[in-house]
Amino acid sequence: MVRAKIVALLRSRSRLLVVVALAVFLVAITLQGTSGKEVLSERENAVIVSLARNEELHALLESIQSLEDRFNNKFHYDWIFLNEKPFSEDFINETTAMVSGKTQYGLIPLEHWSFPDYIDTEKAKKRFTELENVYKYGGQESYRHMCRFNSGFFYKHELLKPYKYYWRVEPGVKFYCDINYDVFKFMRENNKAYGFTVALFENPKTIPSLWLAVRDFLSINGLPTENFMEFLSSNKGTDYNTCHFWSNFEIADLDIWRSEFYENFFNFLDRTGGFFYERWGDAPVHTIGAALQLSADKFHFFEDIGYSHPPITACTNNDVLRKKNKCSCNPMFDFNPNYYVSCMEHFMEVSRMEYPEGWGHFVLPTLGGEPETPMIESQTESLKYLQKLFEQKKSGTIKIDGVIEDPGFQEELQKFEAELKEKAEKEKKEKKEEAERKKAEKEEAEKAKKAERENDERERAKAEAEAAEKKKDEAQ
């Protein structure tokens, strides 16, 4: 009897040891391969979000690959894809294969991507026609639905409800630097609510009545005690300076948009019809909505995340940081220090932020002396524009104040000129070869046609001769 109890006890202890050993083994597996970085089980309650159409698949795959290579292959955050139409099988299969975390696919409700009943659709469509050639996307209905959806509905989608943080990623963007830390954990631990890489001025023609609507809203609801009005206005809210964060890149706390304040704010704006009768973008709406309820310290400039959404690039001028994070971007094309087109100087000033290491005042004035935003669509155009400015500065035609005096700038321009010359010669050679190829093809085609005609004539002559011979035989 005693022996049986001892055996049973030993067996139970053996089972316990097996369980403990298994637990230790599982923990070891979990920790293996993290190299002292983040343990997957410690990920934040966060997700990456992309609004995309089926036809944007390959542009989106480039974005996914870029972010996976630079960040997500270390942390494996899940990815949510949203579309106003059902995703194709190809889209789902290709994106699932590319993402290191899990993927989810959501259909946008019709009421979030259509005219609300308080919008005069005939008036709206008439405005689209009127604005088609006034500014970019002026005539596009779908662009307005997208801006309205991003402004007031994306965070209400069922798939996003479980999450606290999100990272917005669009098709056709690129990430230039390794991101070796969990950005979501950074946001939580540092009590940040909204992260960005680019701050710029909005085209005032697209939002003529937006600030009037904001002022009307504040006159009814009041301005929260915690706010960042200084970023939006230099005269305590009388006017809007059009500064905003470029919302195609956002790392943010969803609770900003879920707040009662923002819900009331968006609904008030939406009722004015500005998304349709004008062309209010989600970037200024998000920026204003966040700045009216968050203090300056809740915003974070991700200087270390090299990012490009054509035609704008953000690339740190900090050499140490750029080398440490293996950045492949050219700091010469960093948009943020461009005083007349960027709001970053203003952001740093009003948020009492120290200038980043290597920061320079890189001014792009107009040739007439008044500030404007040059419509630069590529790095090539950017360099051409700068080259023109420096040539005119050298000749004394214009005076440029505050332009960064980089010793390597002229060298960079010379290199660029050489590349342009080489490219032009290559294109000239290719055009010549193409012209010669087409000429040869044309001559060959004409030769073939001539041979075919001659052959047809011979065949016809032969047939006529045979017919005549046959007729002659019949007559005899």
ABEGO torsion letter per residue (X at the ends): XAAAAAAAAAAAAAAAAAAAAAAAAAAAAAABGAGGBBBAAABBBBBBBBBBBAAAAAAAAAAAAAAAAAAAAAAGBBBBBBBABBBBAAAAAAAAAABABBBBBBBBBAAABBBBAABBAAAAAAAAAAAAAABBGAABAAAAAAAAAAAAAAAABAAAAABABBBBBBBGBBBABBBABBAAAAAAAAGBABBBABBBBBBAAAAAAAAAAAAAAAAAAEBBABBAAAAABAAGGABBAGBBBBAABBBBBAAAAABAAAAAAAAAAAAAGAAAABBBBAAAAAAAAAAAABBAAABBBBAABBBBBOABBBBBABAAAAAAAGBABBAAABAAABAAABAAAAAAAAAGBBBBBGBBBBBBBBAAGBBBBBBBABAAAAAAAAAAAAAAAAAGABBBBGBBBBAAAAAAAAAAAAAAAAAAAAAAAAAAAAAAAAAAAAAAAAAAAAAAAAAAAAAAAAAAAAAAAAAAAAAX
